[in-house]
Amino acid sequence: MTIDWAQFTPMASLGGGALIGLAAAILVIGTRRIAGISGIFGEVLNGARDGLGWRLAFLAGLLAAPWVVPGLAGATGEARFPVSWPLLLVAGLLTGYGTRIARGCTSGHGVCGLSRLSPRSLVAVLCFMASGMVTVTVLRVLSGEAA
C-alpha cells in the first residue's frame, strides 16, 4: 500500500473539524439540541412541527456544503464522488436508518457526546471506529490490495 500525499490535507481537515465543532456549538447554544444528524433528519421525516425551520436549514447546509465551501475558500474544481448518485443515496439512507436503530450517530456521539464526556458516547465511538477498521480491512483483503 502506498500513501497518496496529495490527499493528505491536515489544514483543510483541521478547518473542517473546527467548522463542524462551531456548528455544533451554535446549535446547542441556540436551540439546546445536540447536532445528531440522523436524529434531526428523523424528526423531519416524523413530521416535527416545532423547530422545523432550523432542522431544514441544517440539512440544507449539509447538502450544499460540498459545493459552497470550496468556492468560499477559493478552491477550484467541483465536488466529485467516486460512486453513482443512486448508490450514494442508498448508502446514506441505510447509514441513517442504522444509526436511528442504534439510537445515535457519529455526529451526535463523536462530536457532541465526547465533548460532554458521555461514557455512552465513548463506547459508541469506539464501536464505530472498530467497525470502520474491520470494514476497510475486509474490503482491502477481498480486493487484493492488502499486502
C-alpha positions in Angstrom: 0.0 0.0 0.0 1.3 3.4 -0.9 0.3 6.7 0.6 -1.0 9.4 -1.8 0.4 12.5 -0.2 -1.7 14.7 -2.4 -4.7 13.5 -0.5 -3.1 14.4 2.9 -4.7 17.7 3.8 -4.2 18.4 7.5 -5.0 22.1 7.4 -8.2 21.6 5.4 -9.1 18.7 7.7 -8.5 20.9 10.8 -10.6 23.7 9.3 -13.4 21.3 8.5 -13.3 19.9 12.0 -13.3 23.4 13.5 -16.4 24.3 11.4 -18.2 21.1 12.5 -17.4 22.0 16.1 -18.6 25.6 15.6 -21.8 24.5 14.0 -22.5 22.0 16.9 -21.8 24.7 19.4 -24.1 27.2 17.7 -26.8 24.7 17.5 -26.6 23.6 21.2 -26.4 27.3 22.4 -29.2 28.4 20.1 -31.6 25.5 20.4 -30.4 23.4 23.4 -30.2 20.5 20.9 -27.4 18.1 20.1 -26.2 18.1 16.5 -27.1 14.5 15.8 -27.8 14.4 12.0 -29.8 11.2 12.0 -31.9 12.5 14.8 -32.5 15.8 13.1 -33.4 14.1 9.8 -35.6 11.5 11.6 -37.5 14.3 13.3 -38.2 16.0 9.9 -39.4 12.6 8.5 -41.6 12.1 11.5 -43.3 15.5 10.9 -41.8 17.6 13.7 -43.5 21.0 13.5 -41.7 22.6 16.4 -38.3 23.7 15.1 -38.9 22.5 11.5 -37.2 25.6 10.1 -33.8 25.2 11.7 -33.9 21.5 11.0 -34.4 22.0 7.3 -31.8 24.8 7.2 -29.3 22.5 9.0 -29.9 19.7 6.5 -29.8 22.1 3.5 -26.5 23.3 4.7 -25.1 19.8 4.9 -26.2 19.1 1.4 -24.9 22.4 0.0 -21.6 22.3 1.8 -19.6 20.3 -0.8 -20.3 22.9 -3.4 -20.4 26.1 -1.4 -17.4 25.8 1.0 -14.7 25.2 -1.7 -16.0 28.2 -3.6 -15.8 30.4 -0.4 -12.3 29.1 0.2 -11.2 30.0 -3.3 -10.7 26.4 -4.4 -11.2 25.4 -8.0 -13.0 22.3 -9.3 -16.2 20.7 -8.3 -17.5 18.3 -5.7 -16.9 14.8 -7.1 -18.0 11.5 -5.6 -16.4 8.2 -6.9 -19.8 6.4 -6.9 -23.1 7.0 -8.7 -25.8 9.2 -7.1 -28.3 6.3 -6.6 -25.6 4.3 -4.7 -24.7 7.4 -2.7 -28.3 8.0 -1.8 -28.9 4.3 -0.8 -25.7 4.3 1.3 -26.8 7.5 3.1 -30.3 6.2 3.8 -29.0 2.8 5.1 -26.5 4.6 7.3 -29.1 6.9 8.7 -31.5 4.0 9.3 -28.8 2.1 11.1 -27.9 5.0 13.3 -31.6 5.5 14.2 -31.8 1.9 15.2 -28.6 2.3 17.3 -30.1 5.4 19.0 -27.3 7.7 17.9 -24.9 8.6 15.1 -21.3 9.5 14.7 -22.0 13.2 14.8 -24.2 13.1 17.9 -21.8 10.8 19.8 -18.5 11.7 18.2 -18.8 15.5 18.2 -21.3 16.3 20.9 -21.2 13.3 23.2 -17.5 13.1 23.6 -17.3 16.8 24.3 -19.7 16.2 27.2 -17.6 13.3 28.4 -20.5 10.9 27.9 -19.5 7.2 28.7 -22.2 6.0 26.3 -20.8 8.1 23.5 -17.3 6.9 24.2 -18.5 3.3 23.8 -20.5 4.2 20.7 -17.5 5.9 19.0 -15.2 3.0 19.8 -17.7 0.7 18.2 -18.0 3.0 15.1 -14.2 3.1 14.8 -13.7 -0.6 15.2 -16.5 -1.3 12.6 -14.8 1.1 10.2 -11.4 -0.5 10.6 -12.8 -4.0 10.2 -14.8 -3.0 7.1 -11.7 -1.4 5.4 -9.5 -4.3 6.3 -12.0 -6.8 4.9 -12.5 -4.8 1.7 -8.8 -4.5 1.2 -8.3 -8.2 1.6 -11.1 -9.0 -0.7 -9.8 -6.6 -3.4 -6.3 -7.9 -3.1 -5.0 -4.5 -2.0 -3.7 -5.7 1.4 -0.1 -6.9 1.3 
